[in-house]
Amino acid sequence: MSHEIETHGTHAAAVFARKDAWHRLGTTVRDRAFSAEEAMTLGHLGGWEVRKLPLTTAEVSEGGVTPIEVPGFATVRTTPFTGQPEALGVVGGGYTPLQNEDHAEFLNLLADESGAIFDTAGSLRGGRQVFITMQLPNSLTVGGTDRVDLNIAALNSHDGTSAFRILVTPVRVVCANTQSAALSNHESSFSIRHTRNAKAAVQAARDALGLTVTYVDAFQVEAERLIQQTMTDATFDALIDATFGKAEGNATNRVRETERRRRSRLHWLFADADTQAGIRDTAWAGYQAFAEYVDHYAPVRAKGDEATARATRVLTSDDPDRIKRRAWTALAPA
């Protein structure tokens, strides 16, 4: 898996206020936040004019060419680097494109409501997915020492594969770990379908802000509980087994070696890594070892920069969240 940020020659469809856990490619705006308008220009996200066009095909026979209508529509954009039309996906009749400008304006509403600042924005997989993230002004401090920043990520697809999604993503500052707690009765995301009502952004933005507040409050309560709980090496071993499972007796040598390397890395992160200084030997440190492993060390399929591929996976895939949630759930009280 490559980083998948859209590029054209030396240009990348991405902009970053700083280098962080998300990505390592694009236009970096140093020492300041950027605006929604700059996300469109510096990130090459503006003017796509995503639209629906009817699908057609043709049958070629001895009698000539017969056009045939095909159910559904193609989503098409104006490519930012060449100005040429480009197909992105196939969608149904009820699908309504949500433009990147609408995506950014939605987050502008959140910024006005909360004081959040734009952090990253970019295009993935040839324009099929677009992301914009914001950092909220307030941080958490777990156990009085461990700082966690609060982020909102808004993800949109132009190929019909997913709804417009809002994710609440706390990030532990010392090692840029994204947190994914499985909190009962507190959701960390919600979705808006691509329909004619998708532009009803004001209420949705307020819902997102309310979601953030309730989720973060519950997250801090659970994080404080974990940092007060002692964890031994034996308990951490049991957490590894509960999260990843254990190789069966008939497992191949390759499976056993993968398990051995993963367990060794996790134990190093838990017991020896500098990133655990100040929280070592706690259940919070145990969870952070898993989060750091997933975000920075877990194997990925990448032809080039593995670190950037992991960053893309953290932002766009559910797999890292599943592992973190399993670890969090195993640490939850019975």
C-alpha angles and dihedrals in degrees: 000000000000125000088267094206107148113255138178114191106309093342124097128197094229141088130195133191089207140349109271145136096307107064146335102212133078140047110329117210101201128209096003144058121255129227132241088254091053090050088060096047106032092038094046089235100124130093097023092133093200107206142168121248127185116258118238137172134180138224116220115207139150088275093058136259119329116196114221126196116229124207114252136025138266120234109226132184136189103249109239096219101045106018090231125132115257131185116234106176150321120271140171130257094264094056115112117193116237108212122224088242089058089047091055094042090054089057091045086064090053090049091052092048099043110020091245120158129218112257112170138000133176153139123255135193097012095312096311092116130032127190134193122179131192133194118224117227098240126068133199123235111205114205090356093286114052113083122210120186120210121231137179117207121195115198126189132182126206096191100066095252097117145006126253102281133199116201129190106215120180110199123203104227102211093065104007093246114169110224123223110180120183097223118179114238092003118097122202097201145030135189137223117205122229097253135123089276093056091101093062086106104151097070091038090053091052089048089052091051092049089048090053094050096049094042094048092049091053092043092055093050091053094043091053089051092052095049090054092053119089118226125197127202089255092052090048090052089054089051090054090052092047092050103040103017124230129275114261121238091257094048117135122253089250092056091047092049091049090051092048093051093046093049091047092051093046092050090050091051091049100043108024114017116113089227089073094055109129095020101050121142093021130114087243088059089048091056092044090054088060093045092049092047093052095044100041113014112027113113116262134183102249133152091198135003108020093191092057091045089054090050090054091048092051090054102041109024131073093211097086090048092052092056093046092047092051090053092046092048091050088055094048118106116262 
